[in-house]
Each structure stands twice: as C-alpha cells, then as structure tokens.
Amino acid sequence: MILEQAVLDVIPGKQQAFEQAFQQAQKIISALPGYICHELHKCIETDNRYLLLVQWQTLEDHSIGFRQSSDYKKWKALLHYFYQPFPVVEHYQSLIPFRIKK
C-alpha cells in the first residue's frame, strides 16, 4: 500500500468552492483501478490549507494509472485552479503498522 499526501493551499476566499468541487472530484479518483481510500482534512490554524491523503495499491496506480488517464484531465479541470502555490505530492510506504492496544 502506498500513501499519497498533498498539502493543498487554496486561494483565500475560495475554500467553499474548492470543497464543493472536491465533492465531484472524489468520485473520479475513487473509481480508478488501484484506489483504496482517501481523506481530506482542513487545517485548523490556516483556514485555506487542506491535507489530502490517498491510499493506492501501488505507486504506479497513482503516477501512471491516474496521472496519465483521461480522468486526470477531469480532476485537473475541477481542482487545479484553486491552488496557490501548486502542491507538492509525495508518496509514502508503511514500515511499521500502527495499532492501538485496548
């Protein structure tokens, strides 16, 4: 499993429009091969900052399967004009699974 993370700085004042557009965009990404799940978090300290976490089966599912697809063009048209600056996307793999003991 690969975890994609992106810190999304949205143009101030466009947060509500971004959140609405993301409602549509998440349907695109969640239908792709290799997609596992995603979360979108809003920053408490910086009102126009979001954290996007997406789990993929493999790095290639994101970097090739998504980024080189026609669906990426739809995602891009819905979301990319909200970002300033454009986000850096990084990928992580789990080394030690997190478990809560009861």
Residue pairs with C-beta under 8 A, 6 or more apart in sequence:
1 36
1 55
1 56
1 57
1 93
1 94
2 55
2 56
2 57
2 58
2 59
2 61
2 62
2 91
2 92
2 93
3 53
3 54
3 55
3 56
3 91
3 92
3 93
3 94
4 52
4 53
4 54
4 55
4 56
4 62
4 89
4 90
4 91
5 51
5 52
5 53
5 89
5 90
5 91
5 92
6 51
6 52
6 87
6 88
6 89
6 90
7 49
7 50
7 51
7 87
7 88
8 18
8 49
8 50
8 51
8 52
8 82
8 83
8 87
9 46
9 48
9 49
9 83
9 84
9 85
9 87
10 18
10 48
10 49
10 50
10 82
10 83
10 84
11 48
11 82
11 83
11 84
12 47
12 48
13 48
14 48
14 82
15 42
15 47
15 48
17 82
18 50
18 79
18 82
21 78
21 79
21 82
22 40
22 78
22 79
24 78
25 74
25 75
25 78
25 79
26 38
26 40
28 71
28 74
28 75
28 78
29 35
29 38
29 54
29 66
29 71
29 75
30 38
31 71
32 61
32 65
32 66
32 69
32 71
33 61
33 65
34 56
34 57
34 58
34 60
34 61
34 62
34 65
34 66
35 54
35 55
35 56
35 57
35 61
35 66
36 54
36 55
36 56
36 57
37 54
37 55
38 52
38 53
38 54
38 55
39 51
39 52
39 53
40 50
40 51
40 52
40 53
41 50
41 51
41 52
41 53
42 49
42 50
43 49
43 50
43 51
54 62
56 62
59 91
62 91
63 91
66 72
66 75
80 86
